[in-house]
Amino acid sequence: MRHRSLLILTTAITAGALTLSACGSRDDNKNNESDGGNITVVIGVDAPLTGSLSALGQGIKNSVDLAARTANKNNEVDGVTFKVEAYDDKAVPASGQQNATKLVGNDDVLGVVGPLNSGVSQSMQGVFAKADLAQVSPANTNPALSQGDGWAEGQKNRPFDTYFRTATTDIIQGRFAAQYYYKDAKKRKVFVVDDKQTYGAGLASIFAEEFKRLGGKVVGTDHLTVKETDFAGIADKVKSKGADSVYFGGQYPEGGLLSDQIKKAGADVPTMGGDGIYDPAFIKASSENNDGDLATSVGYPVEELKSAQAFIKNYEAQGYKDPYAAYGGYSYDAAWAIIQAVKSVVEDNDGKLPDDARAQVVEALGKVSFDGVTGKVSFDEYGDTTNKQLTVYKVKGGAWTTEKSATFED
């Protein structure tokens, strides 16, 4: 996983210790003069901060941290000091649900950024909804989270009004990938693999449907298990089926090994995946040269966006241990959307937070619109981002390089 006026950062943010631990209730903190404001508002973060996906999770946390620092430095919301409370879900749904309960229990939390994984989000949405607590994911792409389980049959129904995202859905990403494979890369016989998870299986299904619609052939399908490392059986099937390409729905730990073993099996074909494999760790996981492998990711490359230059500069100035990674810009925009929603609610209530602040922040989020780090930030009637920009990346010389960026058109 956008609304409101764009904040242009022109100077490096001064270092300061932003609290990332649990904070007390709103009543306990609102008169804390050391915070520099009368009201403390906490932005929650849920992401995998440890484990194989921690590189992405830490980038999410740090980018929200930067947004809070920026808002405080510039007094974005008069009388309000923003803090961050971050929890590690380890990419496990049960942990995410526990974290959601903890965040709901802190009255100061008026919005949450996260999680990374669609499957984790499924376990959290209901908890947040019951408490009228806004959730903005910078990375979830499964369509059902915002459009309901009937989305594939055209029966869209928003399950939770509290759920928003700054990342586009797999309806867009999967079709975009299929169109690139068929029209640009001229692939005709693809072997499709997924990791049986909410994100991976959904993305692979959407890709396969669009690839076949375009005239391509899915010559075989298979599934692997998360944290599994031996994919020799799948690799042999890819070769025996005569596939000219592979599409993988899943994350980079398994994706990198899958690509490696396909090449070791003698199948000289590219492996393509979604934003879940777009990470340097995908390349490092392969002992074979995987130049030519591909990944799609939401939005345009942050490094190439004029709107992101200040974000990049100020992120580096903070000296964060981990890079902002694939979802840093979307995490900053998600946090800034929450900040702008809080600003609207406070301004409409004579500079104070109303008793139903959480519900009002949710309502304000739906109306937010601003020029953010990743482009125009706003949400549609389902809480989905209106930004449908995507990019195809290719491994060249042992690094991800930009291959094609475009706005998806039906």
N, C-alpha and C positions, 0 to 999 in steps of 0.2 A: 505493500500500500501501500484539500485544495480549495481554498475559497478565500477571497479577500485580497486586500491590497498587498502587492509584492514588497517584501522588505529587501532593500539593497544593502548588503553589508559592505562598507567601504574601508573599515579599519579592522585590524586584528583584534579579536576578543581577548580581553585580559584574563589571565588565568585566575581561577577561584575554585574553591572546594564546593562543588555542587553535591548536595546530599543524594545518595543513591540508595540509602537504607530506608526502612519504614519510618513514616512520619506519623505524628499524632493526629487527633481529630481537628476539625476546623476550629472549634472553640478553643482548643489548646494553643493553637498557633497564630490566631488572627491578630494578636496584640504583640507579637514578637518583633520588637523594634530592630533587632539585629538583622532581620530579613530585609529591612529597607522598605517595608510596606505594611499595611494594616491587615491584609488578607493573604493567606497562604493557599495557593492552589497547586495541587499535585497532579502531574501527568504520569500515569502509570506506564510501564513498559513490560511486555512479556515477549521473550525470545529465547532461543537456545544459546545461553551464554557459556555453556561448557559442552563438550562432546564434539562430534565430527562436523557439526554445522555452526560451531561457535564463531567462525570467522564472519559469517553473515550476521549472527545475532549480536555480536559486539559492535558491528558497524551500525546496526539499528539503534542500539542503546546510546552509543556516542553521538549519533546524529540528533536524537531527541534531546540529549544533554545540551548540545550546541544551540538548538532552538530555544530551550529554556534560558540559557545564559544570555542569548541575544535579546530575548524579550525583556529580561530583567535589566540588562545594560541600557537599553533604549527606553525603558519605562513604557513598554508597549501598551500595558493596561494599567492605567493610573490607580495606584493604591494596592496593586496585586503583585505578589512575588511568586514566581513559578519554581517548583522543585520537581525532582524526578524520583520515582520509586520503581526500581527495576527488579524483575523476578526472572529466574532461569526455569524454563519449561523443559529443557533437555530434549526438545522435539518430541515429547511424550504427551498425548492427550490428557491423561490423568493428572499430570503435573500442571498442565495449563489450566485445568478446571480448578485445582486447588489454589493456584495463583489468582484466578479470577475471583474466587471467594475472598481471598485476603485483600485484594484491591477494592472490592465492593465494601468491605468492612471498614475501610479508611474513609471517613466522611470528606476529607480534603481532596480525594481523587475525583476529578470532574471529567476525565477522559483518559483513555488507554490507547497506546500505540502498540500494535502487534496482533497476533503473533506472526511468525514467519510461515509456519506450516498450515495448510488448509485443514488437515485432519485435527490439529490441535485447536484450531478456531472453532470447529464444530462442537467441541466440548465446553467452550467458553461462552458462546453467544447467548445461550439461555440464561446463564448466570448474570451476565451484564444486563440483559433485557429486563429481568425481574427487578433490577435496581435502577432502571432508567439511566444506566451509565454508558456513555458513548464509547465505541470501539472503532478505531481506524487502523486497518492493516495496511502496511506498506508493501506486502508481498503475497497475500492470499490471491489465488487465481481461479479456484474452483467456482464455477457459476452458481451452484446450488446455494452457496453461502448467502447470496444476495437475491437470487431469483427463484429459489425454491427447487424442490426435486423434480418438478414438472417442466423445467426450463427447456429440455430437449424436445418436448412435444409442443412447445410454444405456449405452455401454460405457466407464465411467469407470475410469481406471487412472492413478494418480499416477506421473508419469515420474521425478521427482526428489524424494527425501525431504528435500533441503536447501532446497527452495523454499517460501516462505511469502509471504503478502501481506495488507496491512491494508485494501486496497480491494476492494470486492465485484466480482464478475465481470460480463461483458457478458450472460451468461444472465439475470441479474437486471436490469441496466441497460437492455438493449434491450427487454425485455418491459415494463418499467416505463414506458419512453418511449412504446411503442405503446399501452399502456392509457390513458395520459394523452391522447394525441392522439385516440384513438377515443372514449373515455368522457367525458373532461372538455372537450376542445376541440371535440368533435363533428366531427372531420375524417373524410372518407370516401374521398378520392382523393389519394393521396400519390405523389410522384415521389421515388425513392430514388437517392442518389448516394454513391459512396465513393471513397477515394483509393488503392485497390488495396493498401493496407498491411495488415499483420496485424491491427492494432487496428481500423482503419476498416472494412475489408471484413467482418470478423467481426461487428462491432456492427451494421452495416447489414443483414446477413443475418438476424440474430436479430430485429431490429426488424421487418423485412418479414414474416417468418414469423408473428410474433405479430399484426401488424396485419391480415393476411389471415385468420388464425384467428378474430379478433374479428368479421369481416364487412366489413372495409375492402378497398379495391382499390388495388393498386400499378399506377398508370397508365403508369409508365415507369421505366427504370433507366439509369444511365450511370456512367462512371468518369472521374476526373480524375487528373492526375499531380502529385505533391508538387513544390512550387516553381514550378508552372505558374501563370500569372496571367490568362490569357484563357479565360473560361468562357462566352462569349457563345453558343456553340453549345448548351451545356446549358441555358442560360437560355431560349433560344428554344423548346427542346423542352418545358420546364416549362410555358410559356405555351400552346403549341399543343396539349398533351395535356389542358388544362383542369384541371390539378392544383389542389386547394385547399390544398395544403401540400407542403413539401419536407422530406425527412429526409436528413441528411448524416453519413456515417461518416468521420471524419477529424479534423484538427487546426485550430486557429483561423486560422493564416495563410491557408490556402486557403478555409476556411469563411466568413471575413469577406468575402472577395472574391466568393465564390459568391453570398452573400446580396445583396451590392451589385448584382451584374450581373443577378440574377433580377429585382430591383425596377426596374432600369433598362430591362429588356426589357418592362416593363409588367405583370408578374405580381405582383399585390398579395397575396402569400401569405407565411405565415411559414416560415422555415427553422429546423429543429430539429436538434440534434446531441447528442452525449454530452459527457462531461467534457472531451474534447479541445478543445472550442470554448468552454468556460466560462472565459473570461478577458477582461479589459477590451480586450485587443488585438483580439479578434474584432469588437468594436463599432467600434474605431478604424479598422479596415481598410475599413470601408464609408463611402463618401461620401454614400450615401443614408440617410435615417432608417430604421433597422432596429428600431424599437420593435415589439414583438410577436414577435420571434424568440425561440427557446426553447433551453434546454440542460438536460440532466440531469447530476447529479454525485453521486458516492458520498457517503453520510452526510448529516447535517443541517448547515446553515450553521454554521460554527465560531463565528462572531460571536454566534450565538443560543444556544449551548450553555453552561450554567453550568459544566460541566466544563472548558471551554476558556478561561475568563476569565483564569486565572492564566497560562496559556500566552501569550495575547495580550499581557498586561501585561508579562511578562518578555521576550518577543520584542522588543517596542517599546523596552524599557529597554536592550537590547543595542545599539540603534542600527544594526541591519543596513541595508545600502544598499538591499536588495531586500525586498519584502513576502514573507510566508510563502506567499501565493498559494493555489491550489486544494488543494495536497497537503501543506501545512505541518503540519497537525495529524496527518495519517496518517504523515508522516515522523517526527515526534516519537514517536508511538506505536510505530512500527517500531523505532526506535533504543532506546526504553525496553524493548521486548520483548527485544531482544538483551541489554541491560544486566541485565534480570531473569533471563534464562537464565544469563548469566555468574555472577550472584550465587548462583543455585541450585547451579551446578557447583562454585564455590569453597567454599561452605558445606558441601557434601557431601564435600569433599576436604580437610578440616582447614585451611581458609584458603589453600589453594594451588591452582594450576592443574594438572590431571593431564596426563600426556603426550599423551593423546588428547582434549585440551580441545575441539577443533573438533567432533568427533563427539558429545561429550557436550553441547555447547551446542545442537546440532541437536536432540538428543533432548529437552532441557529446554524448547526453544521450543515443542514440540508440547504441552506441559503448562502453559505460561504462561497466566495469567488475571488481569487487573486492570482497574480502572476508569480508562480513559485520557482523553486530551484529546477524542477523538472518540466516546467511549462505552465500552461493554464491549469489551475486547480479548481475544480468544481465537481459536484456529484449529480447524478441523474436521479430519477424517482426510485431507483432500487438501492441507492447508496453507492453505486459504481462510479468510478472516475469517468469523466467525459473525455479524457485524454486517451486516444487510441493509437498513439505512436509506438512503434516497435522497431527493433533492430535485429538483424542477423549478424552473428559474429563467427569468424572462422579462425581456427588455430593455424598460425603461420610462424615458422621459426620458433616454435615452443611458447607462443604467447597468443592470447586472444586479440584479434584485430577486427575492426569494423568492416563488414562486408556490404551491408545494405540497410539503410534506414528509410522508413516510410510510414505514412499514416494509413492505417488499414481502411480499405473501402470494400463494402459488400459487393 
